[in-house]
Amino acid sequence: MEGRSTAAMEGTSTDAMEGIRRAAGAYYDHLPDGKKKNAAKAFNAMDKNGDGKISLLEYVDYLKKKKATGFAQQSIFRALDKDDNGSLDFEEAIVLFYLMNSGRDLICKGCEKFLAGAYFSCSQCFFNASVSTYEICCACYGGKKFAHNDGHIFCDNYTLLRQSRSAIQAAPRPRRVIH
């Protein structure tokens, strides 16, 4: 794999964001009407000047007030801004609501970019509830552009998902007491 470009190692983040946009659209389409109204209210609360668009300043201010500072990263805003016009319309904001509800505010610890597609996590940190997780993009992992605990093993996000499922399936099941 030597000689692969950074873009090839990262995959196309545009493709990854398109996948997230499709998932967000499907998620929104299946929300009950009350939750859709809540999303519209949140959009209007974020759009302080009422112009139908959310600027970076409005975005950051809203998220800080909501104590959702993990999402207040410029790299997430840029990834959400599909048409690259410097603001978010309602359709682009729906992706933010989806990300917030899924807790997917993952930023590469190496380059500080939003992790839209495949990435690597330190498995020791991931499975240790007393420490925060440590994620890095494929380019930083492949290029060794990160500093973390020596000897820790990194796995891609799909492998960790499978390991999590295996751990849950292997765990002893509590016995049910029938009365």
C-alpha positions as CSV (number, residue, x, y, z in Angstrom):
1,M,0.0,0.0,0.0
2,E,3.0,2.3,-0.1
3,G,2.6,5.1,-2.5
4,R,-1.1,5.5,-2.1
5,S,-2.3,9.0,-2.0
6,T,-3.8,10.6,1.1
7,A,-7.1,10.9,-0.7
8,A,-7.1,7.2,-1.6
9,M,-6.3,6.2,2.0
10,E,-9.1,8.4,3.4
11,G,-11.6,7.3,0.8
12,T,-13.7,10.1,-0.6
13,S,-15.1,12.0,2.3
14,T,-17.7,13.4,-0.1
15,D,-19.0,9.8,-0.6
16,A,-19.0,9.2,3.1
17,M,-21.0,12.4,3.8
18,E,-23.4,11.5,1.1
19,G,-24.0,8.2,2.9
20,I,-24.6,10.2,6.1
21,R,-27.0,12.6,4.3
22,R,-29.0,9.6,2.9
23,A,-29.2,8.1,6.4
24,A,-30.2,11.4,7.9
25,G,-32.9,11.9,5.2
26,A,-34.3,8.4,5.9
27,Y,-34.2,9.0,9.7
28,Y,-36.1,12.3,9.3
29,D,-38.6,10.8,6.9
30,H,-39.5,8.2,9.6
31,L,-39.8,10.6,12.5
32,P,-43.2,11.2,14.0
33,D,-44.7,14.6,13.2
34,G,-44.0,15.9,16.7
35,K,-40.3,15.2,16.3
36,K,-40.3,16.8,12.9
37,K,-41.9,19.9,14.4
38,N,-39.1,19.9,17.1
39,A,-36.5,19.8,14.4
40,A,-38.1,22.8,12.7
41,K,-38.2,24.7,16.0
42,A,-34.6,23.9,16.6
43,F,-33.7,25.1,13.1
44,N,-35.6,28.4,13.7
45,A,-33.9,28.8,17.1
46,M,-30.5,28.4,15.5
47,D,-31.4,30.8,12.7
48,K,-31.3,33.9,14.9
49,N,-31.7,36.5,12.1
50,G,-34.6,34.6,10.5
51,D,-33.1,34.5,7.0
52,G,-33.7,30.8,6.5
53,K,-30.0,29.9,6.7
54,I,-27.7,29.1,9.6
55,S,-24.3,30.9,9.5
56,L,-21.2,29.5,11.2
57,L,-21.6,32.0,14.0
58,E,-25.3,31.1,14.6
59,Y,-24.3,27.4,14.5
60,V,-21.5,27.7,17.0
61,D,-23.6,30.0,19.4
62,Y,-26.6,27.6,19.3
63,L,-24.4,24.5,20.0
64,K,-22.5,26.2,22.8
65,K,-25.9,27.2,24.5
66,K,-27.1,23.6,24.1
67,K,-23.8,22.4,25.6
68,A,-23.1,20.3,22.5
69,T,-19.6,21.7,22.0
70,G,-18.4,18.5,20.4
71,F,-20.5,19.5,17.3
72,A,-19.3,23.1,17.3
73,Q,-16.3,22.2,15.2
74,Q,-15.8,24.1,12.0
75,S,-14.9,20.8,10.2
76,I,-18.4,19.5,11.0
77,F,-20.0,22.7,9.8
78,R,-18.0,22.5,6.5
79,A,-19.0,18.8,6.1
80,L,-22.7,19.7,6.6
81,D,-22.6,22.6,4.1
82,K,-23.2,20.5,1.1
83,D,-23.4,23.3,-1.4
84,D,-20.4,25.1,0.2
85,N,-22.2,28.4,0.4
86,G,-21.1,29.1,4.0
87,S,-24.5,28.5,5.6
88,L,-26.8,25.6,6.3
89,D,-30.4,25.4,5.0
90,F,-33.0,23.2,6.6
91,E,-32.0,20.1,4.6
92,E,-28.4,20.4,5.6
93,A,-29.4,21.1,9.2
94,I,-31.4,17.8,9.3
95,V,-28.0,16.0,8.9
96,L,-26.8,17.9,12.1
97,F,-29.9,16.7,14.0
98,Y,-29.3,13.2,12.9
99,L,-25.6,13.4,13.9
100,M,-26.6,14.9,17.3
101,N,-29.2,12.1,18.0
102,S,-26.7,9.4,17.0
103,G,-23.9,11.0,19.0
104,R,-21.6,11.1,16.0
105,D,-19.4,14.1,16.7
106,L,-16.2,12.2,16.0
107,I,-13.2,14.3,15.2
108,C,-9.8,12.9,14.1
109,K,-7.3,13.4,17.0
110,G,-4.5,13.8,14.4
111,C,-5.8,16.4,11.9
112,E,-9.0,17.5,13.6
113,K,-11.3,16.7,10.7
114,F,-14.8,15.3,11.0
115,L,-14.8,11.5,10.6
116,A,-17.6,10.9,8.1
117,G,-16.4,7.5,6.8
118,A,-14.1,4.7,8.0
119,Y,-11.7,5.6,10.8
120,F,-9.6,3.9,13.4
121,S,-10.2,3.7,17.2
122,C,-7.9,2.7,20.0
123,S,-9.5,-0.6,21.1
124,Q,-8.2,-0.3,24.6
125,C,-9.7,3.2,25.0
126,F,-12.9,2.1,23.2
127,F,-13.6,-0.8,25.6
128,N,-12.6,1.1,28.7
129,A,-15.6,3.1,30.0
130,S,-13.4,5.2,32.3
131,V,-11.4,6.9,29.5
132,S,-12.5,8.8,26.4
133,T,-12.2,7.2,23.0
134,Y,-9.4,8.0,20.7
135,E,-10.3,8.1,16.9
136,I,-8.1,9.0,13.9
137,C,-8.8,9.1,10.2
138,C,-7.3,6.6,7.8
139,A,-4.8,9.1,6.5
140,C,-3.4,9.9,10.0
141,Y,-3.4,6.3,10.9
142,G,-1.7,5.2,7.7
143,G,0.8,8.0,7.8
144,K,1.4,7.6,11.6
145,K,0.4,11.2,12.1
146,F,-0.8,10.8,15.7
147,A,0.6,10.4,19.2
148,H,-1.1,7.9,21.5
149,N,-0.2,5.3,24.1
150,D,2.5,3.0,22.7
151,G,1.4,-0.6,22.4
152,H,-2.3,0.2,22.0
153,I,-4.1,-1.6,19.2
154,F,-6.2,0.3,16.7
155,C,-9.1,-1.2,14.8
156,D,-11.3,0.3,12.2
157,N,-14.8,1.3,13.2
158,Y,-16.5,-1.6,11.5
159,T,-14.2,-4.1,13.3
160,L,-15.0,-2.5,16.6
161,L,-18.7,-2.8,15.9
162,R,-18.3,-6.5,15.3
163,Q,-16.1,-6.9,18.4
164,S,-18.8,-5.1,20.4
165,R,-21.5,-7.4,19.2
166,S,-19.3,-10.5,19.9
167,A,-18.6,-9.2,23.4
168,I,-22.4,-8.7,24.0
169,Q,-23.2,-12.2,22.6
170,A,-20.5,-13.8,24.8
171,A,-21.7,-12.1,28.0
172,P,-23.6,-14.2,30.4
173,R,-27.3,-13.5,30.2
174,P,-29.1,-12.7,33.4
175,R,-31.5,-15.4,34.5
176,R,-35.1,-14.5,34.5
177,V,-37.1,-15.3,37.6
178,I,-40.6,-16.4,36.8
179,H,-43.1,-15.7,39.5
